[in-house]
Amino acid sequence: MLLEFSCTNHRSIKDKAVFSLLAGKDTTHAENVIESDGFRVLRSAVVYGANGSGKSSLISAISFARLLVLNSITHQPGQGIRQDKHKLSRLDDPTSYSLQFITSGLRFAYGFTLQNTLVSEEYLYYFPNGRQAMIFERDFESFKIGSKFKRTSFATCKEVLKPNRLLLSCAANFCSVPEVDRAYRFFSEDLVIYDNQNDWMNYTLHKISENEQMKNALISFLVDLGIDVKDVRVSIEKSKFDLSQLPPFLSDEFKSMLVQDGETIDARMVYDQFETDLLNEESTGVKKLFSMICPLIDIMRNGKVLLCDELEANLHESLVYELVKAFSSAVINESAQLIFTTHETGLLSLDLFRRDQIWFTEMIGANRSTDLYSLAEINNVRKEENYGKGYISGKYGAIPMLNLDFASIVAQM
């Protein structure tokens, strides 16, 4: 589970922004909170804000940290790390990212700082028996390790660590330290990012073609959401490229490098009196929902953390409502979390969220920097008030105050 994320100097986020999934004193919606490692942790959270206020910057920052952990091991000497800094930051201003999370029953704190496109600081702590202990601390290319860990465990890292590589990436790939492996696998296996650019359709089609139980679960999911489908038929045919079609002067080895086997997929949605071609005849919303279901089942069953930018895109409000409710259900893995951004004010409901689950982004100051805050931080917000109405009226900020007279603008043209 993700407990907290913070960053500075990433896109529209200039000053330190802290996003917390630790539950406050609010006693409502007990089903949205679980106890983990002595903490009361929220199972979901939603982020609202005007266009351009920084909602996507928050998801982007977490995604950037995740990808750098996974990929920095491949960086070559002399290759810098692209810092996606605030537009008004100076050339040498640092960018920092930090996370606290629980994985495999153990809590970790991990963070790093980039400066001048290289790693300047990095740390990894864990909390056995609730007490903080150092795994490593890094300062540029030098690092020290905690007293529990033998120096030989990290010996290989000295050879592969570079200014443009994270020590966590190097240690996970070249050393054998169980605590490091557990922290790394949180990024590689437990943290899932969906930003509407993902194409999960291929994954879902292969899953249901291979696994009848998964297909039945998908059909049940669709039916529960009001899509009265009776069956889904998927046919996947492998195809091989004829190497003789390539120029004869190429070697067989080079030909095999150029050519990959392909496949032809036919997917049919079967209804009472007709069937449709899923990929060509169904709506964008149905295709998005269909493609997400198998990954969602995996996330819910295995207790992963899902982050979505604009979850409601191409989906009806009632469907999104049911998806959010599912992450509070007793039948899924309690560690599963959903964090998403949205403009859909219909979800701002007392029936769905606690005040500490609702977050806002707002542009402030002359430097147009993102301010991130939760509804629980705002004074004089009653538990029984209409959150959606309060948000639209501008009571909580984070909404564009439109003073445009469109009719007058059109008349002047």
Summary of the structure (lengths in Angstrom):
residues: 413
radius of gyration: 24.3
end to end distance: 54.1
largest distance: 78.0
contacts: 1215
relative contact order: 0.16
helix: 35%
strand: 28%
